[in-house]
Amino acid sequence: MADNQITTVNPFTEEEIATYSFMSDDEADAIVKRSHEAFLDWRLKSLEERAAIIGAIGDKLRERKEEFAQLMTREVGKLIGDSRDEIDLCAGICDYTAKQGPAALADDEREVDGATAFVTHSPIGVVYGIQPWNFPAYQAVRYSIASLMAGNGVLLKHAESCTGSGEFLRDIYEEAGLPKGLFGTLRVTHDQSDNIIAHDLVRGVTMTGSDKAGRHIAAKAGEVVKKTVLELGSNDAYLVLDDADLELAVNTCVQGRLYNNGETCVNAKRFIVTEKNYDAFLKAYAEQFAAIRLGDPTDEDTQLGPLVTRSQRDYLHEQVQKSVAKGARLVVGGEVPDRKGWFYPATVLADVAPGQPAYDDELFGPAASIIKAKDDEDAMRIANDSRYGLGGGIFSKDVEKARHLAATYFDTGMVFINTFDVATPNLPFGGVKNSGYGREHGPEGLKEFVNVKTVKIAS
């Protein structure tokens, strides 16, 4: 990247895709102001009028699905099937929001003594989103569609790696009928981004990224007393209890670790297996990982594509090496392939313990941490022994027991029982502890950036 340019690069071919110029401060300021000006009219639209345009955005996403999917795969190395699925998820978010948004955001009549009252969910203004590269469409859609449904304007600072995807999404929104300028894309530096947070016309900030970046964003927003929603990193634990269906657990945990090339905050990452099942689980899991095929992410038969950048690949390798140096056992993978493209093999680390990056930190790529627990109770203790708390999972044939553990003891924002999942439009998504705060999706997400306003009328 030149000082004043962004260059996107294909992680598979290592060839340049496109070059973009960073915006000047005046250009960025103009985009903020255009979003605010468009918001002044958009907020006056009825909920049903907004829903109609959001539904049209879903239709347009499906219409341009293949074009968008191919662009995402070129920019970040996602398997083409994962890219197509991502567009389907985005369209589903639009469908849900268009159908359920008007009811979720409608005025709420309340009974009070000697008066009548109602609560409105009024738009607040321009919401600024700072988003990562691993889901070029979804990360931007999930906050922007909810904010637009609420009547807000929206700004997007996307990751440099997927600059083209951010601008492609803006064009789709406008082709579907969203007023021009309401959704604005910003090509700005980190310093310029801090100025956007402080901008008088920006009323809220949402960010997905690392916990380190989240602390910075929260501090900058806190200086100017602005609402934030943060979806940060995680080290999601999946528990394989004594009575688990081992075949189901192994197959699901392999899928959950490798989904999206392993570059997902809510990937299954730590596999906490009771002593009873540990050896059998590790053997079966390692056999499947050893057979994973690396290759061209546009090839339907490829099972694992390249990581997004060379630095991302090298950092993952460093974490694996440090974990081995501190006592983890390398079972499968762990060596950088001698080939073009920023590939890392499906890697299994056993005997993972506290003090190792594989236990303490997030491994953002296809490396699995297998941890032995004495029994079910110990497995739950280990799962919660993390600074993160986004998602997690439980494998057990006793569903009632698993429900109780999930609801009462699992210190995360989401728990999946006998399955792996990423996101569902009508269910809230978000975490606790260093995984952030606030929720996206569902009625909870629709109401994050609204002014919950009380109006009381004397009888």
N, C-alpha and C positions, 0 to 999 in steps of 0.2 A: 504493500500500500504506500503510495506516494503521500506526501504531507497533506495534499489537498484532494486526494482521490481515494475511492474505494474500488478495488478490483475483485470481482467474484471469480472463483477458481473451481473447476470440476475436481472433486476429490478422487475420482477414479482415473481420469486421464492426466491430471495435474495441469491441464490447459486452461488458460484464461477464458472466461465466458463473456464478461462485459466490464466496462469501467464507468464509474459514476463520479461526479464531482460532489464534494461536501458543499453544503449550502453556506452562504454568508449569514451573519447574524441578522441582517435586514431581510434576507429571503426567508429565514426561519420565522422571524417575527411576523412577516406577512401571511404565512400559512396559519399561524396561531390566530391571527385576526380574522382571516377568512373563515376559519372553522367557527369562531365565535359569532360572526355575522350571520352565517348560515344557521347556527343554533337558534338565534333570535326568532327566526321563522319556523324552524323545525319544532321547537317546543310548543308552538301553537297548534300543531297538527293533532288530531285526535289519536287515541291509542290505536284505533282501528286503521287509520290512515298509515301510521307508522308500520303496523303489522303487515299491511299489504305490500309495502316496499321490501320489508325484511323477507317475506315469503318469496318475492320476486328475486331477491339475492340468492336464496337457496336454489331456485330454478336455474339461475344463470351459472351458479357453481357447477351444477350437474351438466349443463350445456357445454361448459368449457373444461370439464373434468380432466380429459386426457392431456390437453395442452398444459394445464396447471400442474398436473402430476409429473409430467416429463420435465418441466422447469424445476420443480422442487428436487427431483432426483439428480438433475445436473448440478444444482447448486450445493446440496448438502450430502449427497451420496445415499439417500434413503432407497431401500428396495422399491421398485416401481409399484408393487402390490400394496406396500404400506402407504405410498403416496396417494394411490387411488382411494384406499380406505380412509385416509385423512380427509380427502375432499368429501366423501360420503358423510363422515362425521360432521363436518362443517355445515353441509346442507341440512343434516338432521337437526343441528342446533338452530338453524334458521326456521325450520318447520316447527319445532317445539316453541320457539319464541313467538312466532307469528300466531300460533294457536293459543298458547297459554299466557302470553304477555299481557294482553288487555285485562284479563281477569286478575292476574297477580298484582298489577299496578293500579287497579281501579280504586276510587275513593272508598274508604272503609267507614261506614256509618257507626257511631258509638252512642250508647245511651248514657246520659248524664242528668243529674237532678236539676230541674228548673231550666233546662236549655236543650238545644240540639247541638250535635257536634259531628264532625267527620275528620278523618285523617287522609291527607293526600300524599302521594308519592311523586313529588315535583322534581323535574330535572334540575341539576345544579349548574350546568354549564359545560365547559370543555374538559374532557378526561384525557389524560396523557398516558399512553401505554408504552412501556419499554420491554421489548420481547426478544427471546432467544431464537436460535437457528434450528433447533431440532424438530419443530413442527411449524414450518414456515406459514402455513395457512391457519391451522387450528389455534396456535397461540394468539394470533391476531383476531381471529373470528370470535373466540369465546368471550373476550372482554368487550370487543367493539359492538357486537350485535346486542348484547344486554344493555350497554350504555346508550346505543341508538334507540332501542325500544323504549328506554326511560325518557327519551327526549333530549339527550345530551349531544354535544359535538364530540368528536373523537380525533386524537392525534396518535400516530404510530411512529416510534423509533424502532425499526427492526434491526436485527443483528446484521452486521456488514456482509456476512456470508450469504445471506438470502435477500439482499437488497432488491433484486429483480422480482422476487415473489411478493414482497410488500407492495410494490408499485403495481404489479399485476392484480392484486386483490383490490386495491383502490379503484382501478379501472373497472373491475367487475361490479363493484358497488355502484358506481356511477352509471354503468350500462343498464343496471337493473332499476334505475330511477332515483337513487339517493341524490339529493341536491349536491351539486358540485361544491367542493371545498369543505363540506361538513366532516368528511373523513379525510384528514390530511396526513401525508407521509413526510417524515423529516429525515434528511440525511445530515446528521449532525455529530460532532465529536462529544466525548463525555463531558467536557467543560461546557459546551453549548447546551447539552442536555440538562445540566444543573440549572442553567439560566431559564430553560423552558419550565422546569419545576417551579421556579420562583416567579414566573410570569403572572402578572395580575389577572389575566383572563383564563388561566388554568386553575380549575377548582378541585381536581382529584388526580391521583397518580396510581397506576397499577403496574406492577413489574413482576416478571418471571425470570429467575436466574439463580445465581449462587447466594448462599447466606451472607457472604462477604459483601456482594453487591447490594443485597437487600438492606443491610445495615446502613450503607451509604445513602441509598435512596430514601429510607425512612428518616434518616437524620436531616437530609436536605428538605424533605417535605415537612418535617416537624418544625424546622426553623420558621416556616411560613404558615404553620398550622393548617395543613391540608390533609384531607383523608387519603389513606393509602390502603391498597390491597396488595399483599406480597405472597407469591407462590414461589418458594425457594427450593433448594436442593433437598435430597433425602437419601436414606440408606435403608430402603424398605425391607423389613424382615418377613419372611414366610416360614411359618412354623409347621414342621412335619411331626405330628404328635404320635404317641405310641400306637393308636388305633387308626392311623391314616391308611388310605388306599395308596400303596406305594407307587403303583404304576401310574395312577392319575397324578400323584404329587410330582413324580419325576417329569412326566410329559408336560405338565402345566408349568413347572418351574423352569424348564428349558425354554419354553415359549416366552415366559415372562421375563427371563433375563436377556434374551436375544432380540426381543421386539424392538423395532426401530434402530437396529444395530447396537442395541444396548444403551442408546443415548437418550434416555427418558428419565425424568425425575421420579416417576412412579413405576419404573421397572422393578421387578423383583430382584433384589441384590444380595441380601444376606439370607442364607438358607439354614435355619436352625433346626437341627434334626436330633430327636432323642436317641440316646445310646442304643436302644433296642433296634432302631432302623438305620443307624448312621452308615455302617459299612455297605449295606445293600443299596441304600440311596446313592452314596458316593460312587459306587461301581457303575450303576445304571446311568447316572447323570453324566459321568465322565465319558462313558461309551458314546452317548449321544453327542456330546460336545466335540469329541474327537472326529466325528463323521461330518461335521458342519462344513459346507462348501462355500468358500470365499469366491467372489467374482464380480462381474459386471452387474451393477444394481439394476440395469434395465433388462437383464435376462431373467425370464420368469423362473428359471431353475436355480438361480443364486439364492443362497440362504443367509449370507452375511456380506454386506457391502463395506465400503471403506468408511473410516471415521471422517468427520467433517474437515479437519485440518491436520497438517503434520504435527503441530504443537499439541493438539488434543490427543493424538495417537501417542506421541512421545511421553506426555504426562501420565497417561494410563500405564504405559510400560514402566515408567519410573515407580509408580505406586505398587505395581506387581513386584518389581525387584526389591523394593524396600520391605514389603510384606514378607517375602521369602527370607531376606536377610534377618528378619526379626522372628523367624520360626515357622512361618506358614510353609506348607508343602505344596510344591507345584506338581499337579497331577496331569494336566493337559494344557498345551499351548504355551503362552508366555514368551514367545520369540517373535520378533518383528520379521515378517516375510521379506525375502529379497525379490521384490517386484515393484512395478510402478503402481502408484495409488497408495493412499494412506490407510493401509489395512492393518488390522490387529486380529489375531486368531481367537476363536472361542477358547477361553482360558478358565481352568478350574483350580482354585486354591483350597486346600483342605487344612485342617488343624488351625483354623483362623482364630485368633485370640486378641484380647485387648492390647493396645500398644502398636498394633499393625495398621497401616492405612486401610487394608481390606476389612478391618473390623470397625475402625473409628471414623473413616471418611467415606465419601461417596466415590465409587469407581464408575466413571461415566463412559461406559463402553462394555464390550462383551466379556467381562471377567466376573466369575461367580465366586462368592465366599461361602464355604461350607463350614458350619460351626456345630460342634457336638454339645448337646445338653444332656444332663443326667436323666431328666424326666420332663413331663409336661409343665410342671410348675417352674422348673429351671428354664425351660424354653421361653416361657412368658417373661421371666425376669431378664433374660438376655435380649429379647426383642425390644424391651423398653430401655435397655442400657445404651442409649444413643441420644445425641443432641438433636436428632431429627425426629419428625413425626408426621410424615405426609400420609403414606399408605402402608399396607401390610396384608398378610394373608394367614389363614389357618387351614391345615388339612387334617380332618378328623371325620370318622364315620358317625360320630355322635354330634349331630348338628346342633342339638340344644346346648350341649357343653360348649361348642364353638361359638354359638351366639352369645352365651353368657360371658365368655372370655373377651369376645370382640366388643361387647357393649360396656363391660365393667372394667376390664384391666388393660386392654390394648390402648396405649397412649398415642393415638394417631387420629387423623381426620377421616380416614377411610379404611375399611377392612373388607377383604374378599375371602369368602369361605368356600373352599374346594374349587376355586377358580382364580383366574387372573383377568384383570380388566384395567382399562386406562381411564375412560370417562364415559358418562351417560348424560345426555342433555337435561334430563329431569332430576338428576341427583346432584347434590352439592359436592364440589371438588375443592379441596384445600386441606391445610395441615395445621399443626401446632408446633410448639417449641421452635427450633431454628428452621423449620420448614415454612414458617411464615404465619400469616393470619388473613382472615377474610375468606369469602367463598365465591366461587364461580359456578355457573349452571344452576338450574332449578329456580324456584321463586326466590331462594336466598340470594343467588347471584344477580337476579334482576333488580334487587333492592339495595345493592351495595353503594351505588353512586346516585342516590336520590336524597332529596330533602323530605324527611318524614315530618310533614307539617300538620299541626293541630289547628283546626278552625272551629271555634265555639260560637254559637248564635243564641242570643238571649231570647227566651220565649215571649 
